Amino acid sequence: MSEMTRRSFFGKTIAAIMGLIGLGLGIPLFGYAVLPTLRKREEPWSEVGPLNLVEINRPKEMDVVRSLSSGWMKTNTVRSIWAYKRPDGAVVAFSPICTHLGCGYRWSEGDQKFLCPCHNSVFDLDGRVLAGPAPRPLDALPTKVEGDRLFVLYQEFKAGLSKKEEI
């Protein structure tokens, strides 16, 4: 067995210290740069507004600020929904996009129906297809009420398919 010289001792000690410093810097850097991209994207509930703005059997188009965190980036986008209250107090919300080709539709107070101007799809108050080429009912969105505030889990779906498929 060879004796350790002073020079080799200091060389190995410095190498060990440098390795520990590198490891100490590398672990947090890895956690910051790589781990956020591996996390599942959060689907946060978005606040729609005061519950008293939602009327019984009278759909209203309302804006929603959707805040998404993906990795280390956070983005806010403004979307809209159609919402109304059922007589039993349950709140119903729909995506504002027609299920046929993705056009925006409107509520016709006179006809008591949702009408899509692009290809004349017609939907009833519950979102069921009454006429036109739409392949499925309007896409319902989950809602919840906290106190006097309405929240929605905003989602977007592919148009033109007979089954709901989230984008």
PEBEL-V912344 format. One record per residue. N is the residue number from 1. SS is DSSP state (A for helix, B for strand, O for the rest). D_FIRST is the distance of its C-alpha to the first C-alpha in Angstrom with 2 decimals. Layout:
N,SS,D_FIRST + N,SS,D_FIRST
This chain:
1,O,0.00 + 2,O,3.75 + 3,O,6.58 + 4,O,9.31 + 5,O,12.38 + 6,A,15.77 + 7,A,16.89 + 8,A,14.35 + 9,A,14.99 + 10,A,18.70 + 11,A,18.55 + 12,A,17.05 + 13,A,19.48 + 14,A,22.39 + 15,A,21.68 + 16,A,21.69 + 17,A,24.88 + 18,A,26.53 + 19,A,25.82 + 20,A,27.45 + 21,A,30.36 + 22,A,30.85 + 23,A,30.86 + 24,A,33.25 + 25,A,35.61 + 26,A,35.28 + 27,A,36.32 + 28,A,39.66 + 29,A,40.36 + 30,A,39.92 + 31,A,42.18 + 32,A,44.81 + 33,A,44.89 + 34,A,44.34 + 35,A,45.34 + 36,A,49.01 + 37,A,49.60 + 38,A,48.47 + 39,O,50.85 + 40,O,54.22 + 41,O,57.09 + 42,O,59.14 + 43,O,62.83 + 44,O,64.29 + 45,O,67.82 + 46,B,70.05 + 47,B,72.90 + 48,B,76.28 + 49,B,78.42 + 50,B,80.93 + 51,A,82.11 + 52,A,85.73 + 53,A,85.64 + 54,O,85.34 + 55,B,88.80 + 56,B,90.01 + 57,O,90.52 + 58,B,90.48 + 59,O,87.32 + 60,B,86.12 + 61,B,83.63 + 62,B,81.01 + 63,B,78.05 + 64,B,74.52 + 65,B,71.57 + 66,B,68.58 + 67,B,65.20 + 68,B,62.20 + 69,B,58.51 + 70,B,56.34 + 71,O,52.74 + 72,O,52.95 + 73,B,56.50 + 74,B,59.65 + 75,B,63.03 + 76,B,66.54 + 77,B,69.36 + 78,B,72.98 + 79,B,74.40 + 80,B,77.60 + 81,B,78.58 + 82,B,81.90 + 83,B,82.30 + 84,B,85.12 + 85,B,85.75 + 86,O,87.24 + 87,O,90.09 + 88,O,87.72 + 89,O,85.55 + 90,O,82.66 + 91,B,81.47 + 92,B,81.09 + 93,B,79.23 + 94,B,79.05 + 95,B,77.04 + 96,O,79.46 + 97,B,78.73 + 98,O,81.06 + 99,O,79.37 + 100,O,81.15 + 101,O,79.81 + 102,O,78.46 + 103,O,81.57 + 104,B,82.49 + 105,B,85.31 + 106,B,87.82 + 107,B,89.68 + 108,B,93.42 + 109,O,95.19 + 110,O,98.47 + 111,O,97.10 + 112,O,94.56 + 113,B,91.97 + 114,B,88.91 + 115,B,89.91 + 116,B,87.64 + 117,O,89.54 + 118,O,87.40 + 119,O,88.48 + 120,O,90.72 + 121,O,88.47 + 122,B,89.93 + 123,B,88.17 + 124,O,89.66 + 125,O,88.65 + 126,O,85.92 + 127,O,84.49 + 128,O,85.87 + 129,B,87.00 + 130,B,90.81 + 131,B,91.29 + 132,O,89.59 + 133,O,86.57 + 134,O,83.90 + 135,O,81.69 + 136,O,80.78 + 137,O,81.84 + 138,O,80.72 + 139,O,77.11 + 140,B,77.12 + 141,B,74.50 + 142,O,73.18 + 143,B,74.72 + 144,B,74.27 + 145,B,76.23 + 146,B,74.71 + 147,O,77.44 + 148,O,79.94 + 149,B,77.45 + 150,B,77.01 + 151,B,73.62 + 152,B,72.91 + 153,O,69.82 + 154,O,70.59 + 155,O,69.59 + 156,O,70.57 + 157,B,71.42 + 158,O,71.99 + 159,O,75.68 + 160,O,77.54 + 161,O,75.78 + 162,O,77.49 + 163,O,74.51 + 164,O,72.89 + 165,O,69.58 + 166,B,67.75 + 167,O,66.61
